[in-house]
Amino acid sequence: MKRLLEQRKAGEISLTDEEIYAKIKPKGKRNSRDRQADKAMNEAAEAKKEAISSNEQNKILTKKLKDVERENKVTRHFLEKFLNTLGYNLSEFNIDLDFEESNEEYDNEEDKDEEEISGNDRRHE
């Protein structure tokens, strides 16, 4: 074991502690260290699955957001053309100002929700 640790320190090999132990342990015997290594590997595999799932969900949500943004542009363009036909200009209606105010209200509500969730998490610990 000392030899393998020295080789790793010298950069000759790149084995983890668990891999080094697996190389030198007696065959057929399982102990608490083996069980801990198995548990750690299972937890790592589960975390990887969750990360992959989160990444896939992120891609789906990003696509949906792009679709909504595209629809918003089309709707805004239609509204501008319609109002121009009636002799009005979209900027006269301060729609952007109303949109910013509603976004601020939404952001404040979202902040309150996040504070409530993190407060619940602390109580569960």
N, C-alpha and C positions, 0 to 999 in steps of 0.2 A: 504494500500500500504506500509506504514511504517513497519507493522508487517511482511509482505512478504520479504521486503528488509532486515530486521534484521535476519529473518530466513535464507535467502541466505547468508548473511555475516557470520552467525554462522555455515554454512555448512549443515544446515538441509534440504535445498532444493537447486536445481540447475536450477532455471528458469532464462531466459534472461529478460531484461527490457521489451521487447515486450510481452513476455509470462505473466509477472506479470501484465502489463497493461491490457492485454486481460482478465485476471481473474477478474479484478475489474471494468472495464468499463461498463457503462450501456448497456444493450442488445439493439440491433437494431439501435443504433446510430453510424454513421461512421464519423470520422473527419479526419483532415490532418495527424494526427499521424497514423491512421489506413491505410491511403493511402500510407504513407511513408513505413510502415511495409510491406504492400503488394508489393510495388515496390522493396524493399530490398530483399524480399523472391523470387520474380521473377528473379531479377538479380543473386541471388545466385544459383537458379535452372539453369539458362542459363549458368553460369560459370561452374557448375558441368557437364552439357551436353558437353560443349567445352572441359573440362578436360578429360572426358571419350573418346570423339572423338580423341583427341590428343594422348591419351594412346593407342588406337587401331591403329592409324596411326604409332605410334612409334614401336609397335609390328610388323606390316607389314614391315616397313623399316628395322628393325633388322633382320627379317627373310630373306629379300632380300639381305642384306649385308652378312649374313652367306652363302647364296647360291653363291654370287659372290666370296667370299673368297674361298669356296670349289672349284668352277670352276677355280679360279686362281691357286690353288695348283695342280689340275689335269693338267692344261695347262703347268705349270712349269715342272711338272714331265715328261710329254710327250716331252717337248722341251729338257730336260736334256737327256732323253733316245735317242732321235733322234740325238742330237749333239754327244753323246757318240758313237753312231753307225758310225758317220762320222769321229770319231777320235778327236773330240773337247770336251772341258770342258766348261760348261755354265759360270763358273766364269771368263773365259778368255775374255768374252765379256763385262764385267763391267755393266751388266744389272741392278744390284742393284743401282749402282751409278747414272745411267741415270734415274732410277725410282725416287730416292731421289730428283734429280734436278727438274724433272717434278712435283713432289709433292710440292716442294717449290714454283714453279711458280704458281701452282694451289692455294696454300694457300694464296699467295700474292694477286692474283686476287679476291679470296673470301673475304679477308680483305677489299679490296677496295670496293667491292659490299656492304659489311656490313656498311662501313663508309658512303657510298652514301645513303643507306636506312635510317640509323639513322639521317643523315642530313635532309632528306626529312621529317621524322617524326617531327623533331624540327620545321621545317618551317610550318607544318600543325597545330602545337599547337598555 
